[in-house]
Amino acid sequence: MDINLESILKTFKSESEDHLCYMEQSIVALESDPEDEELLRAIFRIAHTIKGSSSCIGLQGVTEFAHVLEDLLELMRKRRVQVNPEVISLLLQSVDALKEMVSAGVIGEDEISPRHRSVIDRLSAEARRAQSAGDDGFIEPAAAAGQHARPRLIDESPSSAEQGKTLRVDIDKLDSLLNLTGEIAIARTRIRQMLEDGFGNPGDVLEAYQESDRLHLDLQELVMKVRMVPLDTIFRQYIRTVRDLARLAGKAARLLIEGGDAEVDTTVVEHLRDPLAHMIRNAIDHGIEPPEIRAARGKDPAGCITLRTFREAGQIIIQVEDDGAGLNKDRIIARARSLGLIPAQQELAEREINQLILEPCLSTTETVTELSGRGVGMDVVRRNIEALGGKVRIDSRENEGTCVTIRLPLSLAIVDGLAVGVSGETFVIPLSAVVECVDLAESDDDRSKETGVVNLRGKMVPYLRLRKVFDMQSDTSRRENLVVVKHESETAGLAVDGLYGESQVVLKPLGKLFHGLPGLSGSTILGNGRVALILDVSTLIRTVAGQS
């Protein structure tokens, strides 16, 4: 029987990565609760499993490393090695080494590098000291154990583009997919037979089409569910990150996860990694105070960073909240004025001050450190989130902390939208941003202007005329409609020539040539084969606010 070694190695890599991820989280949890016997047993079982699996496929380097790690973990289970920060750091470095060795091993590079050999030597030295001391008492941490490498930072982890893109799917969902494709095949055969027979009864043809359409929608919905993954998968990866970054900054912090079982499209998850990393980095560097300052303020010396998620009105809400010092608004304003972001005498509302930290190059840190100081972190957050069709909001309270709220669509593949006509072309406005649609009377404004203001039930609403925004040459429409849209707390109107109704559209990227065009976030193909552009409501509202 032929053995597909490539498939075996791929499975080994995927399973080992899952095991090591769980092992890493368990080690961090063990630092907070050194007496937890089940955590120790779970960590030991993972090391034993990886040793056995790597031995079966001939990865001797991984096998040797896992065996030495297993020896130390066995002594820890017997309480002959004390669980302390130095030993925890050594275990975490072992996890890092195993991750690198597994990735290298599956591509044929099964050699132990000098850096990994040094970790093995320290693991062995720790185990020898415990064995030589006998069974009485705990072992003092070795001096060499303190000589550990600095914590691995987020930017040093493999990017999602370098990792294999795989997705685990529940077998019941696959069975449902198979059943639906079979029913669709039957419906297609029925329609083809009717076409070959000259249509027959029009009512029967319509019924067959409607049944096929229903099955297609069911299939589409199920495929979207298959792509949904729980956010807990990515959130738990930051338990180690918070621990390492806090130690690097001389602080203490823990990560609290709330609502991690909420599911989003797998593409959304991949695009969240960098923004979440930057927000956690900022929370530790700028938000969480040193332990002595927190104690003086009556706080727990260890800070808390909360990753919270929940659904709201067809969107996923993600919050990164810390219980630190809050934003230094005076320093933010001074820095923004020095960069020319706001005029010297302009007064800003509290929300506007908070949003300034999303501007490029704005950093209140005086010196550049490994964590921050270059003014690019939160700018990356805003650009990445808005590229996903999302929104970012900052709230802060002095001495109580800061909360960054992200609103994202549940899926990036399909958008509920309102199709509108402008100069004979079709545009799509995301339905989540639409408030209402009203007629725009000829007396409301001069139709040759790009912007205007309309009185909407006593409230003055500024609006943009899309025909002028996109410089579309055509005769002025005799009747215009106003689509009232909302982004965060801002409301504005988009003047269009016609309303075509609601529909679900498949989102397509614009491509490199049109990437970054203001006011546009993507495209879709209509039922008649023509291309419709999808509007970026947040950019258009900022445009109308600036012109107003």
C-alpha positions as CSV (number, residue, x, y, z in Angstrom):
1,M,0.0,0.0,0.0
2,D,1.4,3.4,-1.0
3,I,1.8,5.9,1.9
4,N,1.2,9.6,1.3
5,L,3.9,11.0,3.5
6,E,3.1,14.6,2.5
7,S,-0.5,14.2,3.8
8,I,0.8,12.6,7.0
9,L,3.3,15.5,7.6
10,K,0.6,18.0,6.9
11,T,-1.7,16.4,9.5
12,F,1.1,16.1,12.0
13,K,1.9,19.8,11.6
14,S,-1.7,20.9,12.0
15,E,-2.3,18.7,15.1
16,S,1.0,19.7,16.7
17,E,0.3,23.4,16.2
18,D,-3.1,22.9,18.0
19,H,-1.5,20.9,20.8
20,L,1.3,23.5,21.3
21,C,-1.2,26.4,21.3
22,Y,-3.2,24.7,24.1
23,M,0.1,23.9,25.9
24,E,1.2,27.5,25.8
25,Q,-2.2,28.7,27.3
26,S,-2.0,26.0,30.0
27,I,1.6,27.0,31.0
28,V,0.5,30.7,31.3
29,A,-2.5,29.5,33.4
30,L,-0.2,27.4,35.5
31,E,1.8,30.5,36.5
32,S,-1.3,31.9,38.1
33,D,-2.3,28.6,39.8
34,P,0.9,26.5,40.4
35,E,-1.0,24.0,42.5
36,D,-3.3,22.9,39.6
37,E,-2.6,19.3,39.1
38,E,-4.8,18.9,36.0
39,L,-2.9,21.7,34.2
40,L,0.4,19.9,34.8
41,R,-1.0,16.6,33.6
42,A,-2.4,18.3,30.5
43,I,1.0,19.9,29.7
44,F,2.8,16.6,30.2
45,R,0.3,14.7,28.0
46,I,0.9,17.1,25.1
47,A,4.7,16.7,25.3
48,H,4.3,12.9,25.4
49,T,1.9,13.0,22.4
50,I,4.2,15.2,20.3
51,K,7.2,12.9,21.2
52,G,5.3,9.8,20.1
53,S,3.9,11.4,16.9
54,S,7.3,12.8,15.8
55,S,9.0,9.5,16.5
56,C,6.5,7.6,14.3
57,I,7.3,9.8,11.3
58,G,11.1,10.0,11.9
59,L,11.6,13.5,13.1
60,Q,14.4,12.7,15.5
61,G,15.1,16.3,16.5
62,V,11.6,17.0,17.6
63,T,11.5,13.6,19.4
64,E,14.7,14.4,21.3
65,F,13.5,17.9,22.4
66,A,10.1,16.6,23.5
67,H,11.7,13.8,25.5
68,V,13.9,16.2,27.4
69,L,10.9,18.5,28.1
70,E,8.9,15.5,29.2
71,D,11.5,14.6,31.8
72,L,11.3,18.0,33.4
73,L,7.5,18.0,33.3
74,E,7.5,14.6,35.1
75,L,9.7,16.1,37.9
76,M,7.3,19.0,38.1
77,R,4.4,16.6,38.5
78,K,6.3,15.0,41.4
79,R,6.7,18.5,42.9
80,R,10.5,18.2,42.7
81,V,10.7,21.3,40.5
82,Q,9.0,24.4,41.8
83,V,6.6,26.3,39.5
84,N,8.0,29.8,39.4
85,P,8.3,32.6,36.8
86,E,11.8,31.4,35.7
87,V,10.6,27.9,35.1
88,I,7.5,29.1,33.3
89,S,9.6,31.2,31.0
90,L,11.8,28.2,30.2
91,L,8.7,26.1,29.4
92,L,7.3,28.9,27.2
93,Q,10.6,29.1,25.3
94,S,10.4,25.3,24.9
95,V,7.0,25.7,23.2
96,D,8.4,28.4,20.9
97,A,11.3,26.0,20.0
98,L,9.0,23.1,19.3
99,K,6.8,25.3,17.1
100,E,9.8,26.2,15.0
101,M,11.2,22.7,14.9
102,V,7.9,21.1,13.8
103,S,7.5,23.7,11.0
104,A,11.1,23.0,9.9
105,G,10.8,19.2,10.3
106,V,7.9,18.8,8.0
107,I,9.9,20.4,5.2
108,G,12.9,18.1,5.8
109,E,15.0,20.3,8.1
110,D,15.1,18.0,11.1
111,E,18.3,19.4,12.7
112,I,18.6,20.9,16.2
113,S,19.9,24.4,15.8
114,P,22.4,25.8,18.4
115,R,19.7,28.1,19.8
116,H,17.3,25.1,20.3
117,R,20.2,23.1,21.7
118,S,20.8,25.7,24.4
119,V,17.1,25.4,25.5
120,I,17.6,21.6,25.7
121,D,20.7,22.0,27.8
122,R,18.9,24.3,30.2
123,L,15.9,21.8,30.4
124,S,18.4,19.0,31.2
125,A,20.3,21.1,33.8
126,E,17.0,21.9,35.6
127,A,16.1,18.2,35.6
128,R,19.5,17.1,36.8
129,R,19.4,19.6,39.7
130,A,16.0,18.3,40.8
131,Q,17.2,14.6,40.6
132,S,20.4,15.3,42.5
133,A,18.5,17.0,45.3
134,G,16.4,13.9,46.1
135,D,12.8,13.9,47.2
136,D,13.0,16.3,50.0
137,G,11.6,19.8,49.5
138,F,11.4,22.1,46.6
139,I,14.3,23.0,44.3
140,E,15.5,26.6,44.2
141,P,15.5,28.0,40.7
142,A,18.9,27.8,39.0
143,A,20.8,30.9,38.3
144,A,21.0,29.9,34.6
145,A,17.2,29.7,34.5
146,G,17.1,33.5,34.8
147,Q,19.2,33.9,31.7
148,H,16.3,33.4,29.4
149,A,15.8,35.1,26.1
150,R,13.5,38.1,26.0
151,P,9.8,37.3,25.5
152,R,8.7,36.6,21.9
153,L,6.8,39.6,20.7
154,I,3.8,39.4,18.4
155,D,5.6,40.8,15.3
156,E,7.9,37.8,15.4
157,S,5.2,35.2,15.0
158,P,4.6,33.7,11.5
159,S,2.1,35.8,9.5
160,S,-1.2,34.3,8.4
161,A,0.0,34.4,4.8
162,E,2.9,32.1,5.7
163,Q,0.7,29.5,7.4
164,G,-1.4,26.9,5.6
165,K,-5.0,28.0,5.3
166,T,-7.1,25.2,6.7
167,L,-10.5,25.1,8.4
168,R,-12.0,22.4,10.5
169,V,-15.6,21.6,9.6
170,D,-18.2,19.7,11.6
171,I,-19.1,16.4,9.8
172,D,-22.9,17.2,10.2
173,K,-22.4,20.4,8.2
174,L,-20.6,18.4,5.4
175,D,-23.5,15.9,5.3
176,S,-25.9,18.8,4.9
177,L,-23.8,20.3,2.1
178,L,-23.8,16.9,0.3
179,N,-27.6,16.6,0.7
180,L,-28.2,20.1,-0.6
181,T,-25.9,19.6,-3.7
182,G,-27.9,16.4,-4.4
183,E,-31.2,18.2,-4.2
184,I,-29.9,21.1,-6.4
185,A,-28.8,18.5,-9.0
186,I,-32.3,17.0,-9.1
187,A,-33.8,20.5,-9.5
188,R,-31.5,21.4,-12.3
189,T,-32.3,18.1,-14.1
190,R,-36.1,18.9,-13.7
191,I,-35.6,22.4,-15.2
192,R,-33.5,21.0,-18.1
193,Q,-36.1,18.4,-18.9
194,M,-38.8,21.2,-19.0
195,L,-36.7,23.2,-21.4
196,E,-36.2,20.2,-23.7
197,D,-39.9,19.6,-23.7
198,G,-40.7,23.2,-24.7
199,F,-41.4,24.6,-21.2
200,G,-44.8,22.8,-20.8
201,N,-47.0,24.4,-18.1
202,P,-45.5,27.8,-17.2
203,G,-46.7,27.3,-13.6
204,D,-44.6,24.2,-13.3
205,V,-41.6,25.9,-14.7
206,L,-41.9,28.8,-12.2
207,E,-42.4,26.3,-9.4
208,A,-39.2,24.4,-10.4
209,Y,-37.3,27.7,-10.6
210,Q,-38.5,28.8,-7.2
211,E,-37.5,25.5,-5.7
212,S,-34.1,25.7,-7.3
213,D,-33.7,29.2,-6.0
214,R,-34.6,28.2,-2.5
215,L,-32.1,25.4,-2.5
216,H,-29.4,27.7,-3.7
217,L,-30.1,30.2,-0.9
218,D,-30.0,27.3,1.6
219,L,-26.7,26.2,0.2
220,Q,-25.3,29.7,0.3
221,E,-26.4,30.1,4.0
222,L,-24.8,26.8,4.9
223,V,-21.5,27.6,3.2
224,M,-21.4,30.8,5.2
225,K,-22.0,28.9,8.4
226,V,-19.1,26.5,7.5
227,R,-16.8,29.5,7.2
228,M,-17.8,30.8,10.7
229,V,-15.3,30.2,13.5
230,P,-15.4,31.2,17.2
231,L,-13.4,34.2,18.1
232,D,-12.2,32.4,21.2
233,T,-9.7,30.7,18.8
234,I,-7.8,33.9,18.2
235,F,-8.5,35.5,21.6
236,R,-6.7,32.8,23.6
237,Q,-3.5,33.3,21.5
238,Y,-3.1,36.6,23.3
239,I,-2.9,35.1,26.8
240,R,0.8,34.5,26.3
241,T,1.2,37.8,24.6
242,V,-0.2,39.8,27.5
243,R,2.0,37.9,29.9
244,D,5.2,38.4,27.9
245,L,4.6,42.1,27.1
246,A,3.8,42.9,30.7
247,R,7.0,41.3,31.9
248,L,9.0,43.2,29.2
249,A,7.5,46.5,30.4
250,G,8.1,45.7,34.1
251,K,4.3,45.4,34.8
252,A,1.8,42.8,35.7
253,A,-1.3,42.1,33.6
254,R,-3.8,39.3,32.9
255,L,-6.2,38.7,30.0
256,L,-9.9,38.2,30.6
257,I,-12.0,36.8,27.7
258,E,-15.8,37.4,27.5
259,G,-18.1,36.1,24.9
260,G,-15.4,34.3,22.9
261,D,-17.9,31.7,21.6
262,A,-19.3,34.3,19.1
263,E,-18.6,33.3,15.5
264,V,-17.4,35.3,12.6
265,D,-16.2,34.6,9.0
266,T,-12.8,33.0,9.0
267,T,-11.5,35.9,6.8
268,V,-12.5,38.4,9.4
269,V,-10.5,36.4,12.0
270,E,-7.3,36.5,9.9
271,H,-7.6,40.3,9.4
272,L,-8.1,40.9,13.2
273,R,-4.7,39.5,14.3
274,D,-2.7,42.7,13.7
275,P,-5.2,45.2,15.0
276,L,-5.7,43.2,18.2
277,A,-1.9,42.9,18.6
278,H,-1.5,46.6,18.4
279,M,-4.4,47.4,20.8
280,I,-3.1,45.0,23.4
281,R,0.4,46.4,23.0
282,N,-0.9,50.0,23.5
283,A,-3.0,48.9,26.5
284,I,0.0,47.5,28.3
285,D,2.5,50.3,27.3
286,H,0.2,53.3,27.7
287,G,-2.8,52.1,29.8
288,I,-1.7,49.7,32.5
289,E,0.3,51.4,35.2
290,P,3.3,49.9,37.1
291,P,2.3,47.7,40.1
292,E,3.4,50.3,42.7
293,I,1.4,53.1,41.1
294,R,-1.7,50.9,40.8
295,A,-1.4,49.9,44.5
296,A,-1.1,53.6,45.5
297,R,-4.3,54.3,43.6
298,G,-6.1,51.5,45.4
299,K,-6.1,49.2,42.3
300,D,-5.1,45.5,42.0
301,P,-1.3,45.7,41.3
302,A,-1.9,43.4,38.3
303,G,-3.8,45.1,35.5
304,C,-6.6,43.5,33.6
305,I,-7.2,43.6,29.8
306,T,-10.6,42.4,28.7
307,L,-11.3,41.0,25.2
308,R,-15.1,41.1,24.9
309,T,-17.3,40.2,21.9
310,F,-21.0,40.1,21.2
311,R,-23.5,40.5,18.3
312,E,-25.6,43.5,17.7
313,A,-27.9,44.3,14.7
314,G,-26.2,41.9,12.3
315,Q,-22.7,43.0,13.3
316,I,-20.0,41.6,15.6
317,I,-18.8,44.0,18.3
318,I,-15.2,43.5,19.6
319,Q,-14.0,45.5,22.6
320,V,-10.4,45.7,24.0
321,E,-10.7,47.3,27.4
322,D,-8.1,48.0,30.1
323,D,-8.4,49.2,33.7
324,G,-5.4,51.5,33.4
325,A,-4.8,55.2,33.6
326,G,-6.9,56.3,30.6
327,L,-5.9,58.6,27.9
328,N,-3.8,61.7,28.6
329,K,-6.0,64.1,26.7
330,D,-3.8,67.2,27.2
331,R,-0.8,65.4,25.8
332,I,-2.8,64.1,22.8
333,I,-4.1,67.6,22.0
334,A,-0.5,69.1,22.3
335,R,0.9,66.4,20.0
336,A,-1.9,66.7,17.5
337,R,-1.3,70.5,17.3
338,S,2.4,70.0,16.9
339,L,1.7,67.8,13.9
340,G,-0.8,70.2,12.4
341,L,-3.7,67.8,12.7
342,I,-5.9,70.5,14.4
343,P,-5.7,74.3,14.4
344,A,-4.1,75.9,17.4
345,Q,-7.3,77.5,18.8
346,Q,-9.8,74.8,17.8
347,E,-11.8,73.3,20.7
348,L,-12.6,69.6,20.4
349,A,-15.3,67.4,22.0
350,E,-14.1,64.5,24.2
351,R,-15.0,61.9,21.5
352,E,-13.0,63.8,18.9
353,I,-9.9,64.0,21.2
354,N,-10.1,60.2,21.8
355,Q,-10.3,59.5,18.0
356,L,-7.1,61.5,17.5
357,I,-5.0,58.6,18.6
358,L,-6.1,56.8,15.4
359,E,-4.3,59.4,13.3
360,P,-0.9,58.4,11.7
361,C,2.3,59.4,13.4
362,L,0.6,60.4,16.6
363,S,2.3,59.0,19.6
364,T,2.5,60.5,23.1
365,T,5.5,58.4,24.1
366,E,8.7,60.4,24.4
367,T,11.1,57.6,23.5
368,V,10.8,54.7,21.1
369,T,10.6,51.3,22.9
370,E,10.1,47.7,21.8
371,L,6.4,48.2,22.5
372,S,5.5,51.6,21.0
373,G,6.6,55.1,20.3
374,R,6.5,55.2,16.5
375,G,2.9,56.4,16.1
376,V,1.8,53.6,13.7
377,G,0.0,51.2,15.9
378,M,-3.5,52.7,16.1
379,D,-3.3,54.0,12.6
380,V,-2.9,50.4,11.4
381,V,-5.9,49.4,13.5
382,R,-8.2,52.0,11.8
383,R,-7.0,51.2,8.3
384,N,-7.3,47.5,8.7
385,I,-10.8,47.7,10.3
386,E,-12.2,50.1,7.8
387,A,-10.8,48.0,5.0
388,L,-13.1,45.2,6.4
389,G,-16.1,47.6,6.3
390,G,-15.9,48.1,10.1
391,K,-15.7,51.1,12.5
392,V,-13.5,52.0,15.4
393,R,-14.5,54.0,18.4
394,I,-12.3,55.1,21.4
395,D,-13.8,55.7,24.9
396,S,-11.6,56.6,27.9
397,R,-12.1,57.6,31.6
398,E,-9.3,59.1,33.6
399,N,-7.8,56.6,36.1
400,E,-10.4,54.0,35.1
401,G,-9.2,52.9,31.7
402,T,-9.7,52.9,27.9
403,C,-12.0,50.9,25.7
404,V,-11.5,50.4,22.0
405,T,-14.8,49.3,20.3
406,I,-14.7,47.6,16.8
407,R,-17.8,47.0,14.8
408,L,-17.5,44.5,11.9
409,P,-19.8,42.7,9.5
410,L,-20.3,39.0,10.4
411,S,-19.1,38.0,6.9
412,L,-17.0,39.7,4.2
413,A,-18.3,37.5,1.4
414,I,-22.0,38.6,1.2
415,V,-23.4,42.0,2.0
416,D,-27.0,43.1,2.4
417,G,-27.3,46.2,0.4
418,L,-29.6,48.8,-1.1
419,A,-29.1,49.2,-4.8
420,V,-29.4,52.8,-6.1
421,G,-29.1,54.5,-9.5
422,V,-26.8,57.4,-10.3
423,S,-26.5,58.7,-13.9
424,G,-27.5,55.3,-15.3
425,E,-25.0,53.3,-13.2
426,T,-25.8,51.2,-10.1
427,F,-24.2,51.6,-6.7
428,V,-24.8,49.5,-3.6
429,I,-25.1,51.0,-0.1
430,P,-24.5,48.6,2.8
431,L,-27.9,48.2,4.4
432,S,-26.5,48.3,7.9
433,A,-25.7,52.0,7.4
434,V,-29.1,53.0,5.9
435,V,-31.5,54.8,8.2
436,E,-34.3,55.8,5.7
437,C,-35.0,57.0,2.2
438,V,-37.0,60.2,1.4
439,D,-37.7,62.3,-1.7
440,L,-35.5,65.2,-2.3
441,A,-37.7,68.0,-3.6
442,E,-36.5,70.4,-6.3
443,S,-36.9,73.3,-3.9
444,D,-34.5,71.8,-1.4
445,D,-31.3,72.9,-3.1
446,D,-29.7,73.8,-6.4
447,R,-29.1,70.5,-8.2
448,S,-25.9,71.7,-9.8
449,K,-24.2,71.7,-6.4
450,E,-22.3,68.8,-4.9
451,T,-23.4,69.3,-1.3
452,G,-26.5,70.7,0.4
453,V,-28.6,70.6,3.6
454,V,-32.1,69.3,4.0
455,N,-34.6,69.9,6.8
456,L,-35.6,66.4,7.9
457,R,-38.4,66.7,10.5
458,G,-36.8,69.7,12.1
459,K,-33.2,68.4,12.0
460,M,-30.7,69.8,9.5
461,V,-29.0,67.0,7.6
462,P,-26.1,67.6,5.2
463,Y,-25.9,65.5,2.1
464,L,-23.7,64.7,-0.9
465,R,-24.9,64.4,-4.5
466,L,-23.1,61.2,-5.7
467,R,-23.3,62.3,-9.4
468,K,-21.0,65.2,-8.5
469,V,-18.8,63.3,-6.1
470,F,-17.9,60.8,-8.8
471,D,-17.9,63.4,-11.6
472,M,-20.5,61.5,-13.7
473,Q,-21.5,63.4,-16.7
474,S,-25.3,63.1,-17.4
475,D,-28.4,65.1,-17.6
476,T,-29.8,66.3,-14.2
477,S,-32.5,63.9,-13.0
478,R,-36.0,65.4,-12.7
479,R,-36.5,63.6,-9.4
480,E,-34.0,62.7,-6.8
481,N,-34.1,60.5,-3.7
482,L,-32.1,61.0,-0.5
483,V,-30.7,57.9,1.3
484,V,-30.0,58.9,4.9
485,V,-27.0,57.0,6.3
486,K,-25.3,56.9,9.6
487,H,-21.8,56.2,10.8
488,E,-21.2,56.1,14.5
489,S,-23.0,59.3,15.8
490,E,-22.8,61.1,12.4
491,T,-25.8,61.3,10.0
492,A,-25.7,62.4,6.4
493,G,-27.6,62.0,3.2
494,L,-26.6,60.6,-0.3
495,A,-28.6,62.1,-3.2
496,V,-29.3,59.5,-5.9
497,D,-31.4,59.3,-9.0
498,G,-33.4,56.2,-8.2
499,L,-33.9,53.4,-5.6
500,Y,-33.7,49.8,-6.9
501,G,-34.4,47.9,-3.7
502,E,-32.7,45.6,-1.2
503,S,-30.7,42.6,-2.2
504,Q,-27.8,40.4,-1.1
505,V,-24.7,40.9,-3.1
506,V,-21.4,39.0,-3.3
507,L,-18.5,41.3,-2.4
508,K,-15.6,41.4,-4.8
509,P,-12.4,43.3,-4.3
510,L,-11.7,46.3,-6.6
511,G,-8.2,45.1,-7.5
512,K,-4.9,46.9,-7.2
513,L,-5.6,49.5,-9.9
514,F,-8.6,50.9,-8.0
515,H,-7.5,50.0,-4.5
516,G,-7.8,53.0,-2.1
517,L,-10.3,55.0,-4.2
518,P,-12.1,57.3,-1.7
519,G,-15.8,56.5,-1.2
520,L,-15.6,52.9,-2.6
521,S,-15.1,49.7,-0.7
522,G,-15.6,47.0,-3.3
523,S,-17.7,45.8,-6.2
524,T,-20.3,43.2,-7.1
525,I,-21.7,41.6,-10.2
526,L,-25.4,42.2,-10.8
527,G,-27.9,39.7,-12.2
528,N,-27.7,41.4,-15.6
529,G,-23.9,40.8,-15.7
530,R,-23.0,44.5,-15.1
531,V,-20.6,45.6,-12.3
532,A,-21.9,47.7,-9.4
533,L,-19.7,49.6,-7.0
534,I,-20.2,49.3,-3.2
535,L,-20.0,52.6,-1.4
536,D,-17.8,53.2,1.6
537,V,-20.3,55.1,3.9
538,S,-17.7,56.1,6.6
539,T,-15.5,57.9,4.0
540,L,-18.5,59.7,2.4
541,I,-19.8,60.9,5.7
542,R,-16.4,62.2,6.7
543,T,-16.3,64.0,3.3
544,V,-19.7,65.6,3.8
545,A,-18.8,66.6,7.4
546,G,-15.6,68.2,6.2
547,Q,-17.3,70.2,3.4
548,S,-20.2,71.2,5.7
